[in-house]
Amino acid sequence: MDIKKALKNAPSDPGVYIFKNRAGKTLYIGKAANLRARLYSYANPGWKKNMLSKAHSISWEVLSSDIEALIRESELVKKFKPHFNILLRDDKNYFFVAFTPARQQGGKDIFPRVFLTHQPSLDVGHPRGRPTSFIGPFTDGESIKRVLRLLRRAFPYCTCPVTSRHRRKCVNAEIGKCLGFCCADIKYTRQDSKNYQANITAIKKVLSGKTKQLERNLLKKMSALAYAKKYEKAANLRDQISSLERIFQHSPYLKKDISKDRNKALNALKDLLHLSKIPERIECYDISHHQGDTSVASMVVFEDGMPAKSEYRKFIIRHVTGINDPAMLHEVLSRRLTHREWQLPNLIIVDGGKTQLGAARLAIRDRIPLASIAKREEELYVPGIKMPFKLKALPPPLLHLITHLRDEAHRFAISFHRKRRLRLVMKR
């Protein structure tokens, strides 16, 4: 299939896209905040090469926001179970929203909890209670967390452990994210319990793609309450309807603002480093260890200036002992380049100064453009340029992009190192 020809009329709107084979069977379903930009990335397919060799046609569905695209993608993946989506399903790529049941324990009501999980079948002993229903899969963890945060403002629910009971309302209840009685020794009415359950039902409807149905139901209830002169309750429903509309209406504008800044940053980076093209895929590496012990490395990936978390990778340092960050970087980059199934980046950035840059250059052998960031000096080093660039002197969009890359690589490396060190300590 000629990707560029097939995408001639692709829009620059949020939505979902579907690859099918010659027999019309769905091969892969994805989502994008910008369909045109995402689909043109398939011109350099990387791991998607096998899927594209089987693809015969591509179609897309334009939606009003990236949040709608996230939810619609989940619906379609669950419905069609595309081979290449299932192939990618592992602990790193998919999220499910779990809902625990309403029940009684020791004469007290246990209200439903909502939480995220990677492996729904393995959450039997979760501190929030055993879930009985799941909605998903969702491919973008950051987006689904953002959706839940926004929904919780409109439809408060409890996140406290089921074993935790407070004498008074929890902090979340004080700021309107929890109804309070669900985790505190406070009297509540049957209507309070119904309101809580209604919130859980509303969240399930939104995450299942039934937002319009939910809005119609809320409008109907609001009208009935207003007619019965129950104006305070009607106003609460009005506020919930307004919150729902804001969740889906404001998202695309926020995304466009971010995309505009990142496009400026990528163009500025291209000019600064004299690259032949805009670096659509950037990989950033960081090393983390404790005095040379339990050494690990992170590889974070930004596509079109934004984190692509499903592409992140972790490395355990195997051949370097002691405190030797440059040698560790050389090992990691050498191992990374053996993975031909991973899409090659347009730019690699490593943490460190001249020494780390030199070690990385030996591993890469000038096959990929390279730069390094010295944290302490706040400088950007580039091969062939004697004096480093001062980060603070860079244009703001480019400064934000580079610091985001650096901080994300550092965060991911530190997180992996702490987990690995804890596991090793527990084994002793």
Phi and psi in degrees as a GROMACS rama.xvg file:
@    title "Ramachandran Plot"
@    xaxis  label "Phi"
@    yaxis  label "Psi"
@TYPE xy
-82.3702  101.146  ASP-2
-58.6069  -48.762  ILE-3
-63.1228  -36.6322  LYS-4
-70.2135  -41.3396  LYS-5
-66.6838  -25.3824  ALA-6
-100.969  16.1059  LEU-7
-55.3904  -38.1546  LYS-8
-107.095  17.2179  ASN-9
-65.4832  133.728  ALA-10
-82.3887  163.229  PRO-11
-97.618  36.3739  SER-12
-107.555  165.098  ASP-13
-67.7472  154.277  PRO-14
167.826  -170.592  GLY-15
-119.027  153.454  VAL-16
-131.331  150.93  TYR-17
-132.927  124.584  ILE-18
-97.589  134.439  PHE-19
-128.189  155.109  LYS-20
-88.182  -176.035  ASN-21
-62.8259  -29.2629  ARG-22
-83.731  -0.146913  ALA-23
87.7701  7.44645  GLY-24
-81.5496  137.267  LYS-25
-72.047  125.376  THR-26
-96.8959  -42.3063  LEU-27
-155.663  141.028  TYR-28
-125.846  132.151  ILE-29
-135.457  172.393  GLY-30
-128.286  161.403  LYS-31
-157.389  147.681  ALA-32
-78.161  -25.3035  ALA-33
-136.394  102.758  ASN-34
-60.0203  -45.0057  LEU-35
-59.5761  -49.3506  ARG-36
-62.2318  -44.0664  ALA-37
-65.5184  -44.4252  ARG-38
-70.1497  -32.4952  LEU-39
-68.8044  -19.043  TYR-40
-66.778  -17.43  SER-41
-73.055  -6.32782  TYR-42
-66.6135  -24.7731  ALA-43
-118.926  79.0529  ASN-44
-71.5509  -25.752  PRO-45
59.1324  -125.682  GLY-46
-64.138  -18.2393  TRP-47
-79.9087  -2.4625  LYS-48
-57.8587  -41.7476  LYS-49
-63.0992  -43.3363  ASN-50
-63.8882  -43.1608  MET-51
-66.0776  -29.2031  LEU-52
-67.2571  -22.1646  SER-53
-99.1943  -11.9899  LYS-54
-76.5255  141.486  ALA-55
-117.555  -28.9528  HIS-56
-147.982  159.424  SER-57
-136.883  139.117  ILE-58
-134.788  165.002  SER-59
-145.147  160.965  TRP-60
-128.015  116.369  GLU-61
-79.296  134.834  VAL-62
-127.422  170.733  LEU-63
-81.9133  -17.4249  SER-64
-157.774  166.391  SER-65
-68.1474  -26.7558  ASP-66
-68.4894  -43.4123  ILE-67
-61.3082  -38.6595  GLU-68
-63.2124  -41.2082  ALA-69
-59.7341  -45.9763  LEU-70
-71.7239  -39.3461  ILE-71
-66.5855  -39.4094  ARG-72
-59.052  -44.469  GLU-73
-60.2621  -44.0203  SER-74
-57.7909  -49.377  GLU-75
-69.2586  -39.4407  LEU-76
-62.9424  -41.8818  VAL-77
-65.0734  -37.2227  LYS-78
-74.3764  -47.2073  LYS-79
-97.0045  -20.3017  PHE-80
48.0904  59.779  LYS-81
-61.4831  141.669  PRO-82
-55.3502  -46.0625  HIS-83
-79.1553  -20.1293  PHE-84
-72.4969  -43.7159  ASN-85
-63.9885  -37.3452  ILE-86
-59.8166  -33.6339  LEU-87
-89.085  -5.37946  LEU-88
-72.9464  112.376  ARG-89
-150.238  -173.84  ASP-90
-60.5472  -22.8364  ASP-91
-89.7691  -21.9075  LYS-92
-105.564  -23.6955  ASN-93
-124.801  142.986  TYR-94
-122.218  147.709  PHE-95
-125.921  143.094  PHE-96
-93.4079  121.807  VAL-97
-101.964  143.514  ALA-98
-126.072  126.34  PHE-99
-88.2199  157.84  THR-100
-81.7795  159.387  PRO-101
-79.2481  133.595  ALA-102
-156.773  178.223  ARG-103
-116.872  144.658  GLN-104
-145.98  118.961  GLN-105
60.7797  34.8687  GLY-106
80.6082  1.0381  GLY-107
-113.549  145.608  LYS-108
-74.6997  136.124  ASP-109
-109.037  113.713  ILE-110
-84.2845  152.014  PHE-111
-58.0297  142.562  PRO-112
-112.566  159.565  ARG-113
-128.041  131.229  VAL-114
-155.616  165.442  PHE-115
-95.6091  147.872  LEU-116
-148.57  152.453  THR-117
-87.5722  -39.912  HIS-118
-123.368  91.3456  GLN-119
-56.256  -33.4326  PRO-120
-74.2683  -11.0513  SER-121
-106.199  12.3656  LEU-122
-103.089  30.9627  ASP-123
-60.1699  -41.6975  VAL-124
-96.8306  24.6447  GLY-125
-64.8704  138.735  HIS-126
-61.3023  -18.5145  PRO-127
-88.2016  0.478946  ARG-128
108.984  161.039  GLY-129
-75.7477  120.32  ARG-130
-73.4551  147.273  PRO-131
-116.65  -9.94916  THR-132
-143.752  150.73  SER-133
-136.822  147.124  PHE-134
-124.189  131.118  ILE-135
157.654  -170.656  GLY-136
-83.4655  152.401  PRO-137
-115.072  131.372  PHE-138
-86.0727  -20.7743  THR-139
-112.706  101.624  ASP-140
-63.4123  -43.0537  GLY-141
-62.6514  -40.3443  GLU-142
-67.8808  -42.2254  SER-143
-70.0832  -31.6116  ILE-144
-64.8645  -40.3994  LYS-145
-64.8577  -40.8303  ARG-146
-62.0062  -44.7499  VAL-147
-63.7397  -38.296  LEU-148
-62.2377  -42.7467  ARG-149
-68.0763  -41.433  LEU-150
-65.6844  -33.3829  LEU-151
-67.1319  -26.4856  ARG-152
-67.9046  -37.0051  ARG-153
-85.1783  -35.1198  ALA-154
-130.659  80.3828  PHE-155
-57.0795  144.164  PRO-156
-149.046  167.694  TYR-157
-94.219  140.898  CYS-158
-121.119  1.07518  THR-159
-66.8225  150.264  CYS-160
-56.6944  146.666  PRO-161
-64.7153  -22.9318  VAL-162
-84.8677  -7.85761  THR-163
-94.3628  123.041  SER-164
-125.436  128.731  ARG-165
-100.97  151.62  HIS-166
-73.5892  -29.0082  ARG-167
-132.907  178.727  ARG-168
-60.9531  144.614  LYS-169
-75.3979  171.969  CYS-170
-60.2707  -40.5604  VAL-171
-61.5861  -35.4401  ASN-172
-66.9414  -36.1457  ALA-173
-65.018  -29.4984  GLU-174
-104.163  12.2494  ILE-175
86.0228  13.0259  GLY-176
-97.9392  -1.68559  LYS-177
-146.636  147.162  CYS-178
-80.0209  -10.4002  LEU-179
92.8224  -53.4914  GLY-180
-70.6261  -16.9438  PHE-181
-71.0728  -17.2603  CYS-182
-136.144  13.2473  CYS-183
-129.653  156.358  ALA-184
-81.1707  68.4156  ASP-185
-125.066  141.229  ILE-186
-67.8481  141.457  LYS-187
-141.828  161.177  TYR-188
-101.275  170.375  THR-189
-61.4911  -34.6872  ARG-190
-67.4844  -36.507  GLN-191
-58.2223  -44.5539  ASP-192
-62.642  -40.206  SER-193
-65.2661  -38.7806  LYS-194
-63.7401  -40.8807  ASN-195
-62.3429  -47.4936  TYR-196
-63.0881  -34.3714  GLN-197
-64.3539  -36.2947  ALA-198
-64.2064  -43.1359  ASN-199
-63.4627  -42.8588  ILE-200
-61.2869  -41.5212  THR-201
-62.0243  -43.2172  ALA-202
-63.3292  -42.5933  ILE-203
-60.8189  -40.728  LYS-204
-64.1225  -44.7345  LYS-205
-61.7611  -47.831  VAL-206
-69.9386  -17.5263  LEU-207
-95.6152  5.67385  SER-208
83.1307  18.492  GLY-209
-108.298  38.8076  LYS-210
-63.5448  -43.6122  THR-211
-61.365  -41.4784  LYS-212
-62.4948  -42.1618  GLN-213
-63.1574  -44.3964  LEU-214
-60.8608  -41.7312  GLU-215
-61.8715  -42.6345  ARG-216
-63.6496  -42.7981  ASN-217
-65.9918  -40.4986  LEU-218
-62.4519  -40.7728  LEU-219
-63.6621  -44.8503  LYS-220
-66.1952  -39.831  LYS-221
-61.6722  -43.327  MET-222
-62.4062  -41.6112  SER-223
-64.9703  -40.1815  ALA-224
-68.0361  -40.731  LEU-225
-64.2917  -40.5753  ALA-226
-63.132  -35.0369  TYR-227
-84.3556  6.7549  ALA-228
63.3552  27.2237  LYS-229
-95.5969  71.5007  LYS-230
-68.174  -34.3  TYR-231
-65.9114  -43.7213  GLU-232
-67.3935  -37.7709  LYS-233
-63.6528  -38.8727  ALA-234
-65.0339  -36.3242  ALA-235
-62.3942  -41.6549  ASN-236
-67.7457  -38.5845  LEU-237
-58.5649  -42.6108  ARG-238
-65.2979  -37.5275  ASP-239
-64.7403  -42.2046  GLN-240
-62.9026  -42.8488  ILE-241
-63.4627  -39.7374  SER-242
-62.8321  -42.6391  SER-243
-59.75  -44.2727  LEU-244
-63.5892  -39.5763  GLU-245
-66.414  -38.7549  ARG-246
-55.4893  -43.8755  ILE-247
-90.3555  -23.7044  PHE-248
-85.3173  -38.0942  GLN-249
-81.1731  -23.7407  HIS-250
-56.0975  -48.3288  SER-251
-62.8233  -34.5131  PRO-252
-68.5588  -41.0824  TYR-253
-59.4251  -43.8307  LEU-254
-64.31  -40.0033  LYS-255
-65.5796  -38.7725  LYS-256
-62.9332  -44.7007  ASP-257
-62.8002  -45.2095  ILE-258
-61.9474  -39.025  SER-259
-62.1931  -45.3451  LYS-260
-65.3047  -40.5177  ASP-261
-69.3864  -33.7422  ARG-262
-63.4578  -41.58  ASN-263
-61.2371  -43.5238  LYS-264
-63.4628  -42.6411  ALA-265
-66.5245  -38.7948  LEU-266
-65.8704  -40.8536  ASN-267
-65.1406  -38.5171  ALA-268
-65.9053  -40.6956  LEU-269
-58.406  -46.6599  LYS-270
-68.7237  -41.1689  ASP-271
-62.6725  -41.8906  LEU-272
-96.2419  3.3642  LEU-273
55.6023  45.3305  HIS-274
-79.2755  153.087  LEU-275
-74.7216  -21.6792  SER-276
-150.199  165.797  LYS-277
-63.6506  131.086  ILE-278
-74.8906  88.2069  PRO-279
-68.0154  -31.5101  GLU-280
-123.749  121.439  ARG-281
-121.009  133.903  ILE-282
-111.72  135.3  GLU-283
-125.4  135.567  CYS-284
-120.718  144.222  TYR-285
-143.479  148.79  ASP-286
-107.516  142.434  ILE-287
-139.368  134.467  SER-288
-159.869  171.208  HIS-289
-116.545  96.5783  HIS-290
51.6585  41.745  GLN-291
86.1756  -1.64641  GLY-292
-100.678  151.741  ASP-293
46.4006  51.0826  THR-294
-75.9653  135.437  SER-295
-139.086  170.039  VAL-296
-140.665  153.751  ALA-297
-117.216  148.624  SER-298
-127.46  111.451  MET-299
-106.678  151.078  VAL-300
-125.625  130.832  VAL-301
-113.422  127.994  PHE-302
-113.965  127.047  GLU-303
54.7261  35.3102  ASP-304
82.6111  3.8342  GLY-305
-125.067  149.057  MET-306
-59.8691  134.053  PRO-307
-113.813  83.8368  ALA-308
-66.8708  -24.7801  LYS-309
-69.4802  -13.9504  SER-310
-95.9264  -5.78882  GLU-311
-63.6288  150.376  TYR-312
-138.932  152.991  ARG-313
-118.716  146.732  LYS-314
-130.365  137.129  PHE-315
-98.3524  126.117  ILE-316
-70.0088  124.476  ILE-317
-112.026  -25.1885  ARG-318
-118.504  5.26816  HIS-319
-123.207  131.108  VAL-320
-115.306  156.493  THR-321
78.4027  -174.552  GLY-322
-88.532  98.8852  ILE-323
-149.755  74.2937  ASN-324
-58.5892  -41.3154  ASP-325
-60.2028  -42.938  PRO-326
-65.2887  -36.6748  ALA-327
-64.9812  -42.2245  MET-328
-61.4616  -42.1267  LEU-329
-60.295  -44.1217  HIS-330
-62.1647  -47.3617  GLU-331
-63.3389  -46.313  VAL-332
-67.3771  -36.3569  LEU-333
-63.4379  -42.9142  SER-334
-68.1389  -39.3463  ARG-335
-59.1764  -41.1011  ARG-336
-71.5437  -12.1884  LEU-337
-78.9078  -14.0304  THR-338
-86.2466  84.8641  HIS-339
-70.5673  -16.4418  ARG-340
-77.0823  -14.0454  GLU-341
-87.8037  135.561  TRP-342
-62.8127  134.393  GLN-343
-73.1401  143.916  LEU-344
-82.9412  165.472  PRO-345
-89.2322  -14.3496  ASN-346
-158.512  139.808  LEU-347
-117.14  132.635  ILE-348
-121.913  132.904  ILE-349
-119.755  155.191  VAL-350
-81.7323  128.421  ASP-351
135.326  -179.616  GLY-352
-101.57  -143.328  GLY-353
-62.31  -40.9194  LYS-354
-63.5782  -46.9704  THR-355
-64.5593  -38.3409  GLN-356
-61.5153  -42.2797  LEU-357
-63.8605  -42.2663  GLY-358
-64.1401  -41.3301  ALA-359
-65.5121  -38.3244  ALA-360
-65.3628  -36.6341  ARG-361
-63.8678  -36.8793  LEU-362
-73.4014  -39.4992  ALA-363
-82.8218  -29.0745  ILE-364
58.0226  41.3473  ARG-365
60.9087  20.3817  ASP-366
-79.7616  -23.4967  ARG-367
-135.357  136.66  ILE-368
-54.3937  145.33  PRO-369
-140.419  148.705  LEU-370
-153.156  163.223  ALA-371
-136.417  151.129  SER-372
-116.366  119.102  ILE-373
-89.3676  111.47  ALA-374
-61.4203  -50.3804  LYS-375
-63.4107  -43.1244  ARG-376
-86.1556  -10.6113  GLU-377
54.9419  53.7091  GLU-378
-130.706  152.881  GLU-379
-113.413  118.398  LEU-380
-100.485  140.23  TYR-381
-132.972  133.809  VAL-382
-56.864  138.071  PRO-383
84.7675  -7.92567  GLY-384
-114.573  116.477  ILE-385
-63.4815  -48.594  LYS-386
-94.7201  133.941  MET-387
-73.0654  160.642  PRO-388
-88.6894  132.727  PHE-389
-75.8787  124.247  LYS-390
-58.6534  -40.218  LEU-391
-66.0068  -18.4034  LYS-392
-88.0404  -6.37153  ALA-393
-76.818  156.569  LEU-394
-57.8036  142.254  PRO-395
-50.1809  -45.9776  PRO-396
-60.4461  -38.9106  PRO-397
-71.0739  -40.2017  LEU-398
-58.9138  -43.9089  LEU-399
-65.0483  -39.7182  HIS-400
-64.1839  -47.549  LEU-401
-65.9007  -43.4622  ILE-402
-67.9041  -32.6477  THR-403
-63.9912  -44.8722  HIS-404
-58.7983  -50.5892  LEU-405
-60.6481  -47.925  ARG-406
-66.9931  -36.8371  ASP-407
-67.9762  -41.5576  GLU-408
-63.7854  -40.8481  ALA-409
-65.566  -45.4568  HIS-410
-59.316  -45.1772  ARG-411
-67.1697  -38.6535  PHE-412
-68.1372  -45.3289  ALA-413
-61.6393  -43.8836  ILE-414
-60.5301  -45.4955  SER-415
-65.9187  -40.7137  PHE-416
-63.582  -42.4266  HIS-417
-63.5401  -42.2527  ARG-418
-65.2394  -42.5202  LYS-419
-67.3243  -42.5336  ARG-420
-63.5438  -40.9412  ARG-421
-63.1859  -41.9736  LEU-422
-61.0003  -43.2104  ARG-423
-66.8184  -38.1669  LEU-424
-65.1281  -40.6897  VAL-425
-66.108  -26.6266  MET-426
-76.3135  -23.4429  LYS-427
